[in-house]
């Protein structure tokens, strides 16, 4: 399925094949059988003469949503919101695990010879824009029921939105339509402040056109892609017999690369997360592989694989555990997606010299034999991805600056909790944790770079405890009193901002988005203008009246600034852009 930017005008010139209509109608019939029990029947009773077409169109929407959103049949069917009052969106699904939002408009062309028309495009574009502007009253009640999930995605820069027009006609579209679609894609990328609009995979908002051929290919691929790994060589292997049979040891990177070359994303389809491109984790994996491959096994957590059946080759002697040969059927990697995808891509893109160097990499691996329908399959998948997660923040709790600050704060009668715990009880007025401390000191800095990083990637502060940005926030110049003051004032301001966000009388959705996404910047401006905290040696109670009077004034200035300079920019993206935030702070100051 090409993104709009990858479509060519000439693709619209090819006529449909004589059997296209027969093939697509059979496919839609199968999709209807599969999804109709999960799709609502409003305005689509089985007694209606057009039931087949209506339910066929809804089933197409469900299938496309499932494929792009990686959802089970039930959730994909429930995502359909097609009706006479749907506002131009036939299906929408938010996957918080993979951080994707799939928005679909579908059209069932029984003749399979049409394509996207100008009116179809304009209607769908308007619907997607209304969604991003959160005009909920324009949509069907099924979509409105997902309002909180959609708002979460819109207010974050980590989610990808797929705007998909799916139809059962032929490839491509007319030159005018392609031009309009390209212009829409450019507008979305511009408003999202995308630095490289040609990096299609990384675009946060993507326009896609899915045709009958794409649907047929997806049907075939998803049905036939069974993964079997033959002649797997495991070194220093061991086994577990009860309660589930498992084999473990280490495998060389060359084998992993071959698996990735043969199956790619299908290999990790059951992983909680798909392969993430250009993340700090993947960069760390890549750097270790290239610079210290002999240490890779020590640094890497390894991978966990489920298999429906296991065959131990006759050459594998139970008494000798140095090398064993196995075949695994019905395989899926449930943990270690970033490891295997990074190694696979490295082998694909590297020179022969580097490939030879990479062959010295070994990775820990566990193969667990399990029925594909077993409840334990889901349990082990979730446990491998969510148990014992150690964050950079956890290491900070042992850092000398944190230990010093905790002691100084304690002298003043306050409690600074630097250890991450599972206690979610609300803190009292004289206690706060490391996360609040980071927010407060970052806002006190009044730095566009610090504030943008806090919004976009707060984990970056704890990646290197001996360098920036961590040392820009936590350093010997920060006293216990300064930390207490910054926290007291930050908490007071943030409470006001949260109250305004929750204010039902706030009818301006864009202003609510600015409050939600720009709360660190707003807090920073208020702290600089009113707080007077930078050099105080005494604890200063927040001046609540002054903050309450100043908040609407600075919110108005920020809103006006965006309306004049970036009228269509998405606030979630704007407040993560270092230069944009820096310019805004300078303007307001």
N, C-alpha and C positions, 0 to 999 in steps of 0.2 A: 504494500500500500504506500504509494509515494505521497509525500507532503506536497502541497500545492506548488511550491517553488520548483519541484522536480518534474512536474508535468510538462509535456511539450504540446504545442498546438496540433501537430500532425497526428497525435493519438486519437483525435476526434474524427479523422478522415476514414478510419478503417470501419467497414460495415460489420454488423453482427453476423455471426456464422448462422447457417440455416438451422442448426440444432440448438442455438442459444436459448430460445424461448422454452423449448422442451426441457432443457437441462435446468434452467433457473426455476421453472415452475415446480419441478420435482424437488429441488433443493428447498424452496420455500415451503412446500408441503411437509417436508421432514422437519424443518425448523418450527412449523406450527404445531406439529405433533409433540415436539420437544418442550416448547415454551408455553403453550396456551393455558395450561393449568396454573401457571404462575403469573399470568397477566390479567389485569382487571378487565371486566367485561362491560364497563359503562359505554353506552352508545355502540355496543358491538355484540348484540344478541345473536345466538346461533340461528335464530329464525329469520334474520335479516338477509336479504338477497346479496348484499355486498359483504357478508361476514368473512368470506374467504379472503377477500382483498384487504379488509381492515385488519383482520388478525394476522395475515401474512406480513403486512407492513409493520405491525407491532412486533412480530417475531423476528423480523430482520433487525429492528432497533435493539431488541434484547440480545441477539447474537453478537452484533457489532460491539455493543456495550460490554458483553462478557469477554470478547476477545481482547479488547483494549484495556479493560478494567480488571482483567484476571479475576472474575467472579464466578461463583457456582450458579447453576441454572436458576435456582430459586431467587437469588438476589438480582440476577440479570433480568428475570421476568418482572420482578417487583419494581425495577427501575423505570419501567415504561409508564409514561404519564400522558400518552396520546389521548386527546379528546377535542371537542370543538372549542374548548377554552384553554388549550394547552399553551397558548402564547407563542407557538412556533417551535417548541421543543417536544420531541416524541419520547425521549428517554434521557435520564441523567443519573449518574452514579458517582459517588465519592468513595475512593478507596484510601483510607487514612494510613494503612500499612505501607502501600506503595506510593502514597501521596500523588494520586492522579484523580482527575475529574474528567469523565467522559460525557459529552453532550452530543446527542444524536438527533438528527431529523432524517426520517426514512421515507422511501417512496417505492411502492411495489409496482413495477412496470411489467405487466404480464407478457407483453410482446418482446421485451428485452432489446428494444432498438432506440430508446430515448436516452437522454442524459440530463444534466442539470440545466435548468432554464434561468433566465434573469430574474423572474418573479420569485422562483424558489430560493435563489441565492439571497435576494434582498430581504425576504421574509426571515430566513434563517439568521442572517447577519444581524438584523434588528433584534431578534430574540436573544442572541448571544450577548449583544451589547446591553440589553435590558437586564440580563442575568448578572453581568458584571457590575451594573449600576444598582443592583439589588432592588429592582422594582417588582416586588413580590406580588403585588395585586394584579399583575398582568398574566400570572401563570396559574396552571391547574393546581388543585389542592394537594395532589400527590407530590408535586415538586415543592410546594410551600412547606410540606411536612418535613422536608430535608433542609430547611432554611439554615439551621445552625451548622450542619455539616458543610454546606456550601459556603457560609460566611467564614468558617474556619479556614477553608482553602483559599478564599479570596484574600483574607487578611494575612496569608502567609506567602512567602516567596519560594517556598520549597515544593509547592504543588505544580504539576503540569496539567494544563487544560487542553483536552483534545476536542475541537469543534469539528464534528464529522457529519457530512451529508452522505447518506448511504442510499443507493438505489440499485435496481436490478438491470439497468440498461448497460450500454456499451462504455468502453474506456473513454477517459478524457472529457473534454467539453469544447465548445466553440471558442475561437480566439478571444472574443469579447469577454466571455465568462471567465476564461483563464486569467485575463488581464485584471478583471474585477476581483477575483480571488487573490491574486498576487498582491493587489493593492490593500486588500483587507489584512493579509498576513503582515505586510509592511507596517500598517497602522498598529496592529497588535504588538509587534516587536518594538516599534518606536515608543508606544505608551508604556511598555514594560521596561524601558530603558535598557534594551538588550545591546551589549557591546559588540557582539559578532552575529549579525542576522543570518550569516551563511552557515553557522554551526547548527544545522537543522535539528539534530538530536537534542540539543540543549535548550531549544526555544521553549519558554514557559507557556506560551499560547500557540497552538498549532492548528492550522486549518487543513483538513484532509477530505479527499473525495474518494469514496469507496464505491466501486461498481460491481456488477454481477460477477465478473471474472474474479475479483478479489474475494468475494463471498464464497465462491466455489473453491478457490484455492485454500481459504481458511478452513472450510469444511473438511477438505481432504487432508490437510496437514495435521489438524488437531485430532483426527481420527486414526492416522497411521503412524504417528511418531512415537513408537515404542522404543525405549532405549535399553540395549543390551551391551554389556561390556565383557568382551571375551579376552582370555589370556592376560588377566591383570596380575602383574608381578608385585607382591607385597614383601618387603624386606622386614626382618626382625618381627615377624608376625606372631600373633597370639589369637586365642579364641575364647568366647564365652558361650556356654551351652544353655543356661537357664537364667531367667524365664524366656528370654528371646536369644536365638542364636546370633552371634556377631563375630566378625573377624576384624582385627586391627593391626596396625603396623605403620610403615611409611612407604610412600610411592614416590617415584622420581617425577620431576616436572615435565619430562618429555611425554609421559603417559597422559598426564592431565591436559597438556596442550593438544594431544591427539583427540581426547574426548571432546574438548571444546571445539576443535576444528570440525568434528563430525556432527555435533548436536547443538552447540552454542546455547541460546537461551532455553531451549527445551530441556536441557540438562538440569536446570535450576528452576523449573516451572513451579515446584512446590515449596521453594524457599520463601520465607517471609518477605524478603527483599530481593528484587532483581539486581542485575549488575548495575552499580552506580558509577557513572563516569566522572573522572577528575575530582574525586573526593580526597580529603586528607588521608583517609584510611587507605584508599587505593594507591595514592602517591607513596605512602610509607611502604606498602607491599612491593611496589615497583622498585623503589630505591634499594630496598634490602635485596631484592632479586638481582639487580644489576651491580650493586656495589659490594655486597657481602653474601653471595649465594650460599657459601659454606655454612653460614649462620642462620639461614632461613628457617630450618626446622626448629631452632631454639626460640626464634622470635614469633613464629606464626602459630595461631590456635589450631590450625588444621581444618579438615572438612569431615562432615558426617553424611553418610549416604544410606538411603533405604533401598532395599532390593526385595523383589517378590520371591526370588529363588537363588540359591547358591550352589555352584558345582565346584568341588575341590578336585583339581587335576591329579591324576595318578602319580605324577612326578613329585608331588608335594608330600614329603615324609613327615608324619606327625611328630616324630622324635627330633627332627631338625627344623629349627624355627628361623634359620637365617634367611631363607627365601622360599616363598610359596606362590603357586600359580592358581588362580581362581577365575571362574566365569560368573558374572552376576546378571540376572535377567530382571527386566522391569525396574530400572534404576532411576532414582531421583536424588539430587544433592539437596539436602534440607538445611545445611549450615555450611558456610564457607563459599558462598557465591562470589564474594569479592576476590577471594584468593584464586579460585579456579578461572574466573573471567579475566583477571589481570594477567595471570600467567599465560592463558590462551592467547590474549591479544598481543602480549610481548613476543611470543613465538611467531605470530603472524607478521608482525611489523619489523622484526629485527633482522640484522645481517647474519650471515652464517657464523661469523666469529662470536657474536653475542649469543646465538642459539647454542653454540657449543659450550659457552660459559654457563648458560642456564641449565645445562644437563646435570650440573652438580647440585641442583636444588632438590631437597627432599621435603615432603609434606606429610604430616601425620594424618591418618585416615581411619575412619571406622565404617564398616559395612554392617548394617543391621538387617537381618532377614525378617520380613514382616509382611503380613497380608495387606494388599493395597486398600482394602476396605476396613482394616482394623482401626478401632478407636484409639489404640495406642499410637498409631501412625500420626494422628493429629496431636496427641499429647507430647510425643517426642519432638515433633517439629517445633511446637511452641516453646517447649522447655529449652531446646538448643539455642533458640534465638533470644530468649528473654531472661533466663536465669543467669545469675552471677555476672551481670554486666558491670564492668569496672570502667568508670569514667575518669577523664583527666581531672575533673573536679575532686575526685576522691584522693588523688595524689597531693593536691594542694593542701589538704587538711594536715599533712605532715610537714608542710613548708615552714621554715623558721619565721617568716613574716607573719603568717597566720597564727602561729603559736604565741608570738610576741603580742600581737594585737588582742588576742583572746585574754591574755593576762592583763593588759592595760585597760581593756574594757571592763573586766571583772572588778578592778580597783574602783571604778566609778559606779559600781552597783548594777551593771548591765551584764547580760549573758549573751555571749557570741558563740553560736553553735556552728563549728566548722566541719563536723562530721555529717555526712549524708545519712539519714535514717529513714525508717518507714513510718515514723510518727507524723501523722498529718494533722495533729491537733493544732489549733490556732495559737500562735505565740502570744505572750503577754506584752504589755507596753514596753517592758524593759528587756526584751529578748529579740534576737534576729539571727538569721543564718547567713552563710557565705553567699548564697545567691542574691539576697537582698543587699548585702554589703557591696557586691560587684555592681549591681544596678545603681546604688546610691553614689559610689565613688566615680563610676563612669559618667553619670550625669553631672556630677560636680566638676569634672574635667572640662566640660564645655568644648570638647574636641569632636569635630565632625567625623574623623576616622574612628575614634573610640565608639561613638554612638552608633555609627553605621554598622560596625562589627558586632556590637552588642545586639543589634536587631537581627542581623543576618546570620551570625555564626558565633554565638556566645561561647561555644566549646573551644574556640580558638584561643581564648584567654588562658586556658589551662594546658595548652599543647606544649609550651616551653616555659617552665617556671623560672628560668634564668634569663629570659629575654622578653621583648615586647610581643603582644600588648600587655601581658601579665604584669611586668615590672612598671609599666606606666600607671597602673592602678594601685598595686600593692608594693610599696617600697618604704624605705626607712623614714621618708618625710611624712608619712601618714601616721598620725598619733591615734591613740585610742579615743581621745576626745573628738578629733576630727572625724573619725569613723562614726562615732555615736551621733554627732551633729548631722552629718550627711544622711545617715539612715533615718533619723527622726523627721527631717524636713522632706526627704524623698517619700517616705511613707505617707506623710500628710498630703503631699501634692498628688501622689498616685491614687490615694483614696478619693480625692476630688475628681480626678480624671475618670476613674472607674464609675463613679456615681453619674457623671455626665454622659458616659457611654450608655449606661443603663436607663437613662432618662427617656421615658416613653414619649415625652413632648418634643424630643429632638427629631424633627421630621427630615432634616437634611442628611441623607445617607452619606454623602461625600464627606461632610464634616465629622460624622461618626467614624468613618474610615480614617480620617486624619488623626482623630483622637486616639483611635485604637493602635494605629501603626506608628504614629509620631509621638507617643507618650514619653519616650525617653528624651526626645529633642525638646518637647514642651517642658518637661521637668527640668532639663538642663538650663533652659533659658530663664525659668522662674528662679532656680537656685542662684544663678549668676546675678540676676537683677535685684532680688529681694533678700536672699538668704544671708549674705555677708559672712560666710562660714570659713573661707579659705584659711585664715590665720588666727582664728579664735583659740584661746587656751581654756575657755570655759564652755560648759554646755549651754546652748542657746535653744530655748523652746521655739517651735515654729510659730510664726505670725500668721495665724489662720485667716484672719480678716484680709490681710494684705494679699495673701495667695488667692483667696476667693475672688477678690476684686480684679486681680491681674490676669487670672486664667482666661476669662472670655476675651480680654483685650488682645493677648498674645495669640490666642487661637484664631481670632479674627485676622490678625496680621499674617499669620502663616497661611490661612485659607485664601486670603487675597493674593498672596505671593504665588501660590500654586495656580490659582485661577488665571492670573495674568501670564505667568511664564510656562506653566505646564498644565494646561486646562484638561487634558485627557489622560495624563499620566496616572498609573495605578499607585496609590499611596504605599501599598505593601512593598513595591519595588523602589519607589522614590526614596523612602527613608532607609534603604540599605545601600544607597549610592553615596560613596564617600564625598565626592566632589559636590553633588547636589546638596547634601546635608551641610557641608562646610559653607557653601555659598549662602544657604538659607540662614544659618546662624549669624554669619557676618552681616547679612542684610537686616535682620531683626535687631542685632546689636547696634 
